[in-house]
């Protein structure tokens, strides 16, 4: 300190400034990590003055397939309408259908289910041009219903069994609700595969036992009928030919064929998921090189910030691609009216005002 009380520039001043500069990246990292608390896609926000307030949920894009969402009453109505129409149609045209017959309504319903699931045993077949065309109509519409309605409903039923599976696997442990939800989320596909395999084994055993007891088949032919049904083999000379067997077949064929389709799809998902996890592990363990930094420098300023590094790694993991990034960057540039490379509440308000003004002008010109 000098004699007149003035402070000399501290020799440590540059060191302090350097320390502050060193803290900036840490602050930026902490700010960047706050994105984990960002709202989900079903939330939105509106601006009132200089404050950001939550607003009502924005309507999601709608599709025709939304009408096939698997709630039980909708599945029941669609299935009842299809089976009712098929039963009525093939009951009226019963004399134009050949094969092993029992009761006219039961045979018509049985033929509808066999047609719907594309099993096609051959024990009951259309024998006229009219019934052939009707069978074509019902097999196409039935395939759509099985794929869009029944498969989704079966998927919903299987998901509800996951909680029971988790509790059964941890029977001797005290596991809370949060832990159950976490385990369901982390091993969802694997649990689904286990449940589907168990259900199919039960269905196979039940079908074989019924065929042995009711249809008076030997074990080989009963098992052959079960496998042929579940795999859609089709050319089975004898399977369900009695009234009791066909009543059982109405439920067994529907559930069996739908669960097999679900299992095959789930196996494909499991394989894809494991490959994705292997790729993620490889990307995280691989040593970062200078070439990686050059590729991650999206804006070409010679510096890779945390956001650029994360996006580059996500692209390398296959979770996103350039087609995902480009429209987001276009939106960012549209909102960044002052071209500072950052967004603030004022930018959003100005962009909304510009959009509203352009909408008003367009409306006035059209009028």
PADRENMI-836060 format. One line per field, with one value per residue (C-alpha): residue number from 1; residue in three letters; z, x, y. Coordinates in nm, 2 decimals, always signed. Example, Ala and Ser with C-alpha at 12.3 -4.5 7.8 and 13.67 -1.06 7.14 Angstrom:
2
num <- [1:2]
residu <- [ALA:SER]
Z <- [+0.78:+0.71]
X <- [+1.23:+1.37]
Y <- [-0.45:-0.11]
This chain:
367
num <- [1:2:3:4:5:6:7:8:9:10:11:12:13:14:15:16:17:18:19:20:21:22:23:24:25:26:27:28:29:30:31:32:33:34:35:36:37:38:39:40:41:42:43:44:45:46:47:48:49:50:51:52:53:54:55:56:57:58:59:60:61:62:63:64:65:66:67:68:69:70:71:72:73:74:75:76:77:78:79:80:81:82:83:84:85:86:87:88:89:90:91:92:93:94:95:96:97:98:99:100:101:102:103:104:105:106:107:108:109:110:111:112:113:114:115:116:117:118:119:120:121:122:123:124:125:126:127:128:129:130:131:132:133:134:135:136:137:138:139:140:141:142:143:144:145:146:147:148:149:150:151:152:153:154:155:156:157:158:159:160:161:162:163:164:165:166:167:168:169:170:171:172:173:174:175:176:177:178:179:180:181:182:183:184:185:186:187:188:189:190:191:192:193:194:195:196:197:198:199:200:201:202:203:204:205:206:207:208:209:210:211:212:213:214:215:216:217:218:219:220:221:222:223:224:225:226:227:228:229:230:231:232:233:234:235:236:237:238:239:240:241:242:243:244:245:246:247:248:249:250:251:252:253:254:255:256:257:258:259:260:261:262:263:264:265:266:267:268:269:270:271:272:273:274:275:276:277:278:279:280:281:282:283:284:285:286:287:288:289:290:291:292:293:294:295:296:297:298:299:300:301:302:303:304:305:306:307:308:309:310:311:312:313:314:315:316:317:318:319:320:321:322:323:324:325:326:327:328:329:330:331:332:333:334:335:336:337:338:339:340:341:342:343:344:345:346:347:348:349:350:351:352:353:354:355:356:357:358:359:360:361:362:363:364:365:366:367]
residu <- [UNK:UNK:UNK:UNK:UNK:UNK:UNK:UNK:UNK:UNK:UNK:UNK:UNK:UNK:UNK:UNK:UNK:UNK:UNK:UNK:UNK:UNK:UNK:UNK:UNK:UNK:UNK:UNK:UNK:UNK:UNK:UNK:UNK:UNK:UNK:UNK:UNK:UNK:UNK:UNK:UNK:UNK:UNK:UNK:UNK:UNK:UNK:UNK:UNK:UNK:UNK:UNK:UNK:UNK:UNK:UNK:UNK:UNK:UNK:UNK:UNK:UNK:UNK:UNK:UNK:UNK:UNK:UNK:UNK:UNK:UNK:UNK:UNK:UNK:UNK:UNK:UNK:UNK:UNK:UNK:UNK:UNK:UNK:UNK:UNK:UNK:UNK:UNK:UNK:UNK:UNK:UNK:UNK:UNK:UNK:UNK:UNK:UNK:UNK:UNK:UNK:UNK:UNK:UNK:UNK:UNK:UNK:UNK:UNK:UNK:UNK:UNK:UNK:UNK:UNK:UNK:UNK:UNK:UNK:UNK:UNK:UNK:UNK:UNK:UNK:UNK:UNK:UNK:UNK:UNK:UNK:UNK:UNK:UNK:UNK:UNK:UNK:UNK:UNK:UNK:UNK:UNK:UNK:UNK:UNK:UNK:UNK:UNK:UNK:UNK:UNK:UNK:UNK:UNK:UNK:UNK:UNK:UNK:UNK:UNK:UNK:UNK:UNK:UNK:UNK:UNK:UNK:UNK:UNK:UNK:UNK:UNK:UNK:UNK:UNK:UNK:UNK:UNK:UNK:UNK:UNK:UNK:UNK:UNK:UNK:UNK:UNK:UNK:UNK:UNK:UNK:UNK:UNK:UNK:UNK:UNK:UNK:UNK:UNK:UNK:UNK:UNK:UNK:UNK:UNK:UNK:UNK:UNK:UNK:UNK:UNK:UNK:UNK:UNK:UNK:UNK:UNK:UNK:UNK:UNK:UNK:UNK:UNK:UNK:UNK:UNK:UNK:UNK:UNK:UNK:UNK:UNK:UNK:UNK:UNK:UNK:UNK:UNK:UNK:UNK:UNK:UNK:UNK:UNK:UNK:UNK:UNK:UNK:UNK:UNK:UNK:UNK:UNK:UNK:UNK:UNK:UNK:UNK:UNK:UNK:UNK:UNK:UNK:UNK:UNK:UNK:UNK:UNK:UNK:UNK:UNK:UNK:UNK:UNK:UNK:UNK:UNK:UNK:UNK:UNK:UNK:UNK:UNK:UNK:UNK:UNK:UNK:UNK:UNK:UNK:UNK:UNK:UNK:UNK:UNK:UNK:UNK:UNK:UNK:UNK:UNK:UNK:UNK:UNK:UNK:UNK:UNK:UNK:UNK:UNK:UNK:UNK:UNK:UNK:UNK:UNK:UNK:UNK:UNK:UNK:UNK:UNK:UNK:UNK:UNK:UNK:UNK:UNK:UNK:UNK:UNK:UNK:UNK:UNK:UNK:UNK:UNK:UNK:UNK:UNK:UNK:UNK:UNK:UNK:UNK:UNK:UNK:UNK:UNK:UNK:UNK:UNK:UNK:UNK:UNK:UNK:UNK:UNK:UNK:UNK:UNK:UNK:UNK:UNK:UNK:UNK:UNK]
Z <- [+0.00:-0.08:+0.17:+0.04:+0.11:-0.25:-0.33:-0.56:-0.83:-0.66:-0.82:-0.77:-0.97:-1.29:-1.10:-0.96:-1.30:-1.43:-1.15:-1.25:-1.61:-1.51:-1.33:-1.63:-1.81:-1.48:-1.46:-1.82:-1.76:-1.46:-1.67:-1.95:-1.72:-1.62:-1.94:-1.75:-1.59:-1.92:-1.96:-2.14:-2.49:-2.35:-2.16:-2.30:-2.18:-2.25:-2.19:-1.99:-1.98:-1.89:-1.70:-1.84:-1.72:-1.79:-2.03:-2.14:-2.32:-2.69:-2.89:-3.03:-3.40:-3.47:-3.69:-3.81:-3.60:-3.28:-3.32:-3.26:-2.92:-2.71:-2.45:-2.37:-2.46:-2.80:-2.87:-2.75:-2.98:-3.29:-3.23:-3.16:-3.48:-3.69:-3.55:-3.56:-3.92:-4.02:-3.83:-3.99:-4.34:-4.33:-4.16:-4.45:-4.70:-4.51:-4.80:-5.01:-4.77:-4.77:-4.51:-4.16:-4.01:-3.66:-3.58:-3.83:-3.60:-3.44:-3.78:-3.91:-3.61:-3.63:-4.00:-3.93:-3.66:-3.88:-4.17:-3.95:-3.81:-4.15:-4.01:-4.29:-4.17:-4.48:-4.28:-4.37:-4.71:-4.94:-5.23:-5.44:-5.60:-5.35:-5.04:-5.19:-5.24:-4.89:-4.75:-4.92:-4.77:-4.42:-4.43:-4.53:-4.28:-4.01:-4.07:-4.02:-3.70:-3.56:-3.64:-3.52:-3.25:-3.10:-3.11:-2.92:-2.67:-2.61:-2.57:-2.31:-2.12:-2.12:-1.99:-1.70:-1.61:-1.58:-1.23:-1.12:-1.29:-1.11:-0.77:-0.84:-0.93:-0.61:-0.39:-0.09:-0.11:+0.01:-0.31:-0.32:-0.59:-0.73:-0.76:-0.94:-1.19:-1.24:-1.31:-1.55:-1.74:-1.76:-1.87:-2.03:-2.35:-2.18:-1.93:-2.21:-2.39:-2.07:-2.02:-2.38:-2.38:-2.06:-2.21:-2.53:-2.34:-2.14:-2.46:-2.63:-2.33:-2.32:-2.69:-2.69:-2.39:-2.55:-2.88:-2.70:-2.48:-2.71:-3.07:-2.99:-3.16:-3.07:-2.92:-3.25:-3.45:-3.15:-3.12:-3.50:-3.50:-3.22:-3.39:-3.73:-3.58:-3.39:-3.69:-3.95:-4.13:-4.27:-4.44:-4.14:-4.24:-3.90:-3.60:-3.44:-3.58:-3.28:-3.13:-2.80:-2.98:-3.19:-2.89:-2.74:-3.07:-3.09:-2.79:-2.83:-3.20:-3.14:-2.83:-2.97:-3.31:-3.16:-2.89:-3.14:-3.35:-3.04:-2.94:-3.28:-3.28:-2.92:-3.01:-3.29:-3.05:-2.80:-3.06:-3.17:-2.81:-2.74:-3.05:-2.95:-2.60:-2.74:-2.97:-2.68:-2.47:-2.76:-2.82:-2.45:-2.41:-2.73:-2.69:-2.82:-3.09:-3.25:-3.56:-3.33:-3.20:-3.55:-3.64:-3.32:-3.40:-3.58:-3.59:-3.70:-3.44:-3.33:-2.99:-2.89:-2.62:-2.41:-2.63:-2.95:-2.78:-2.65:-2.99:-3.17:-2.92:-2.97:-3.34:-3.31:-3.09:-3.36:-3.14:-3.36:-3.71:-3.91:-4.02:-3.66:-3.59:-3.90:-3.84:-3.47:-3.59:-3.84:-3.56:-3.34:-3.62:-3.68:-3.31:-3.28:-3.43:-3.31:-3.44:-3.12:-3.11:-2.79:-2.70:-2.44:-2.34:-2.54:-2.85:-2.80:-2.75:-3.06:-3.27:-3.15:-3.22:-3.57:-3.63:-3.50:-3.72:-4.03:-3.96:-3.93:-4.25:-4.43:-4.30:-4.41:-4.75:-4.79:-4.69]
X <- [+0.00:+0.13:+0.17:-0.14:-0.36:-0.40:-0.39:-0.12:-0.22:-0.19:+0.06:-0.20:-0.46:-0.39:-0.40:-0.74:-0.87:-0.73:-0.91:-1.24:-1.18:-1.12:-1.45:-1.65:-1.64:-1.76:-2.05:-2.14:-2.13:-2.37:-2.60:-2.59:-2.68:-3.00:-3.16:-3.24:-3.52:-3.66:-4.03:-4.16:-4.30:-4.66:-4.60:-4.58:-4.52:-4.66:-4.53:-4.71:-4.52:-4.17:-4.27:-4.29:-4.60:-4.72:-5.00:-5.25:-5.12:-5.08:-5.28:-5.07:-5.08:-5.36:-5.36:-5.62:-5.44:-5.53:-5.87:-5.72:-5.57:-5.60:-5.86:-6.07:-6.41:-6.30:-6.13:-6.44:-6.67:-6.44:-6.40:-6.77:-6.86:-6.62:-6.72:-7.09:-7.07:-6.87:-7.10:-7.41:-7.26:-7.13:-7.44:-7.65:-7.41:-7.36:-7.48:-7.20:-6.93:-6.81:-6.62:-6.68:-6.99:-7.13:-7.37:-7.44:-7.38:-7.07:-6.93:-6.98:-6.81:-6.53:-6.48:-6.47:-6.20:-5.99:-6.02:-5.94:-5.62:-5.51:-5.48:-5.68:-5.70:-5.89:-6.16:-6.41:-6.36:-6.56:-6.72:-6.87:-6.76:-6.96:-6.81:-6.46:-6.49:-6.64:-6.35:-6.10:-6.28:-6.28:-5.92:-5.80:-6.01:-5.93:-5.56:-5.59:-5.79:-5.54:-5.24:-5.38:-5.63:-5.58:-5.20:-5.20:-5.46:-5.24:-4.94:-5.13:-5.22:-4.86:-4.74:-4.98:-4.82:-4.47:-4.54:-4.63:-4.32:-4.09:-4.25:-4.22:-3.85:-3.79:-4.02:-3.79:-3.68:-3.85:-3.90:-4.08:-4.31:-4.03:-3.79:-4.06:-4.12:-3.74:-3.69:-3.99:-3.85:-3.49:-3.57:-3.91:-3.84:-3.67:-3.96:-4.21:-4.03:-4.04:-4.41:-4.49:-4.28:-4.46:-4.80:-4.73:-4.61:-4.93:-5.14:-4.94:-5.00:-5.37:-5.42:-5.25:-5.45:-5.78:-5.70:-5.61:-5.92:-6.19:-6.07:-5.94:-5.60:-5.27:-5.00:-4.80:-5.11:-5.23:-4.89:-4.87:-5.20:-5.09:-4.76:-4.94:-5.19:-4.95:-4.71:-4.99:-4.88:-5.23:-5.22:-5.36:-5.60:-5.77:-5.78:-6.09:-6.39:-6.62:-6.85:-6.65:-6.32:-6.44:-6.57:-6.23:-6.07:-6.25:-6.05:-5.74:-5.67:-5.72:-5.49:-5.23:-5.17:-5.17:-4.92:-4.69:-4.69:-4.61:-4.33:-4.16:-4.19:-4.05:-3.76:-3.67:-3.69:-3.47:-3.21:-3.21:-3.19:-2.89:-2.71:-2.78:-2.65:-2.33:-2.28:-2.34:-2.08:-1.83:-1.88:-1.83:-1.52:-1.36:-1.08:-1.17:-0.93:-0.85:-1.06:-1.35:-1.32:-1.31:-1.62:-1.80:-1.72:-2.05:-2.02:-1.66:-1.53:-1.25:-1.40:-1.62:-1.88:-2.06:-2.37:-2.18:-1.99:-2.31:-2.48:-2.18:-2.18:-2.55:-2.51:-2.22:-2.44:-2.71:-2.97:-3.01:-2.89:-2.85:-3.21:-3.32:-3.08:-3.14:-3.51:-3.42:-3.14:-3.37:-3.62:-3.34:-3.23:-3.59:-3.63:-3.29:-3.40:-3.10:-2.86:-2.66:-2.65:-2.86:-3.23:-3.40:-3.76:-3.75:-3.65:-3.95:-4.19:-4.06:-4.09:-4.45:-4.53:-4.39:-4.58:-4.91:-4.86:-4.79:-5.10:-5.32:-5.18:-5.24:-5.60:-5.67:-5.53:-5.74:-6.06]
Y <- [+0.00:+0.36:+0.64:+0.83:+0.53:+0.42:+0.05:-0.07:-0.31:-0.65:-0.88:-1.15:-0.96:-1.15:-1.47:-1.38:-1.29:-1.62:-1.80:-1.63:-1.72:-2.08:-2.08:-1.98:-2.32:-2.48:-2.23:-2.30:-2.67:-2.63:-2.41:-2.66:-2.95:-2.77:-2.89:-3.21:-3.01:-2.89:-2.95:-3.25:-3.24:-3.23:-2.90:-2.55:-2.20:-1.86:-1.51:-1.25:-0.92:-1.01:-1.33:-1.68:-1.86:-2.21:-2.24:-2.51:-2.81:-2.78:-3.02:-3.31:-3.39:-3.63:-3.93:-4.18:-4.45:-4.26:-4.40:-4.75:-4.67:-4.98:-4.91:-5.20:-5.07:-4.97:-5.30:-5.48:-5.27:-5.32:-5.69:-5.75:-5.56:-5.76:-6.10:-6.01:-5.91:-6.21:-6.45:-6.30:-6.30:-6.66:-6.79:-6.66:-6.81:-7.13:-7.35:-7.20:-7.31:-7.67:-7.87:-8.02:-7.86:-7.86:-7.58:-7.31:-7.00:-7.16:-7.27:-6.92:-6.76:-7.02:-6.95:-6.58:-6.62:-6.85:-6.61:-6.31:-6.46:-6.60:-6.95:-7.12:-7.48:-7.60:-7.78:-7.51:-7.34:-7.11:-7.30:-7.02:-6.69:-6.49:-6.66:-6.64:-6.26:-6.23:-6.43:-6.19:-5.89:-6.03:-6.15:-5.81:-5.62:-5.88:-5.85:-5.47:-5.52:-5.78:-5.55:-5.22:-5.32:-5.66:-5.65:-5.32:-5.45:-5.75:-5.53:-5.33:-5.65:-5.77:-5.44:-5.47:-5.81:-5.66:-5.53:-5.88:-6.02:-5.77:-5.86:-6.23:-6.19:-6.00:-6.20:-6.21:-5.85:-5.53:-5.33:-5.01:-4.86:-4.63:-4.93:-5.13:-4.85:-4.81:-5.18:-5.19:-4.89:-5.02:-5.38:-5.33:-5.52:-5.82:-5.85:-5.84:-6.12:-6.33:-6.27:-6.35:-6.67:-6.79:-6.71:-6.89:-7.20:-7.20:-7.16:-7.44:-7.67:-7.58:-7.63:-7.97:-8.09:-7.98:-8.15:-8.47:-8.47:-8.32:-8.39:-8.74:-8.68:-8.84:-8.63:-8.58:-8.46:-8.24:-8.08:-8.04:-7.86:-7.63:-7.53:-7.50:-7.26:-7.04:-7.02:-6.98:-7.30:-7.36:-7.70:-7.90:-8.18:-8.22:-7.99:-7.85:-8.04:-8.08:-7.82:-7.81:-7.78:-7.49:-7.30:-7.33:-7.24:-6.91:-6.77:-6.98:-6.90:-6.52:-6.50:-6.74:-6.58:-6.23:-6.32:-6.49:-6.17:-5.97:-6.21:-6.18:-5.81:-5.79:-6.02:-5.78:-5.48:-5.67:-5.73:-5.37:-5.25:-5.46:-5.35:-4.99:-5.04:-5.20:-4.90:-4.66:-4.84:-4.84:-4.46:-4.38:-4.59:-4.48:-4.22:-3.88:-3.75:-3.42:-3.53:-3.58:-3.22:-3.09:-3.29:-3.17:-2.80:-2.74:-2.36:-2.37:-2.12:-2.36:-2.42:-2.71:-2.62:-2.88:-2.86:-2.93:-3.22:-3.38:-3.35:-3.50:-3.80:-3.85:-3.85:-4.10:-4.32:-4.32:-4.16:-3.85:-3.76:-3.44:-3.45:-3.42:-3.13:-2.92:-2.82:-2.73:-2.51:-2.35:-2.27:-2.13:-1.90:-1.78:-1.70:-1.54:-1.20:-1.01:-1.27:-1.29:-1.67:-1.67:-1.67:-1.47:-1.39:-1.07:-1.27:-1.50:-1.21:-1.03:-1.34:-1.40:-1.04:-1.07:-1.39:-1.23:-0.93:-1.14:-1.35:-1.03:-0.89:-1.22:-1.23:-0.88:-0.94:-1.25:-1.06]
